[in-house]
Amino acid sequence: MGEDLRHAYTVDAAGLQRGRLTGITLKGEDLIAAGQVAEQISFDGAREARLVAEEVSDRIRAKFGPGAIRPATTLLRVS
């Protein structure tokens, strides 16, 4: 479903071959709390990937401490 919505707002779907799409207006009705949503719709896959990685990093730091995630070059080498 998410891909269908993303495609619906491309320039091709808007019927503009060489035109310039300057804005899209969305109207939300009967909204529910974010915690009840199965999937958040996003137009930026890279941003979503960063948010997922950030959430996972936060959980790891909460479980193992603030030093649990750091650059590999700072880790001690064990032979």
N, C-alpha and C positions, 0 to 999 in steps of 0.2 A: 504494500500500500504506500509506503514512504516514497519509493522510487516513482510511482505513478504521480504522486503529488509534486515531486521535484520536477518531473518532466512537464507537468501541466503549466509550469510558469517559465518555461524557456521561451526564447524569442520565436522559435519556429511554431510552438504551440499557440503563441499569441497572434500568429498570422503576420508577423513582421519579417520580411525577408532581409531588407537592409535598413529597416527602421531602427529607432533607438527606444528601448523600453526604459523609461525613467522612473517608474514607480509601480508598485502593486499595493492595492489596499485589501486587507483581509478583515473580516468581521467575525468575531467569535460570539456565539450564543450558547447558553446552557453549558457553560464550562464546568469542569470538575477539578478537584484539587490535584496538584502535580503528583502526589503520591499514589493516586489511583490510575494514572495514565500508564498504559502498557509500553508505549514507545514515544519518545519525544521526536517530533519532526524537525529536521534540520536540513538546510541547503548547503552546509559546509561539512563534508565528511572528515577533512583533516582536523577541524576544530573538535568534532565529536571524538575523534581518536585521542586527541590531547586530553580532553576532559575525562575519558575513561582511564587513561594512563595516570592522570593526576589523582583520581579517586582510588585507584589501586595503590599508588605510592603512599597516599595518606593512610590507608588501612595497614600497609606494611610497617610504616613508621609508628603507628599507634600500637601495633602488636610487639614490634622488636626494638623500638626506640628510634630517636632522631638520626642516629648514625647508621641505620640499617641500609640506606640507599645512598650511594656516593659513587664518584667516578672510579672505574676499575683500577686506574693507575695509582690510587691512594691506598689500595688494599695491600696487605702484606702477602708476600709470596711464600707458600708453605711447600716444602719439598717432601 
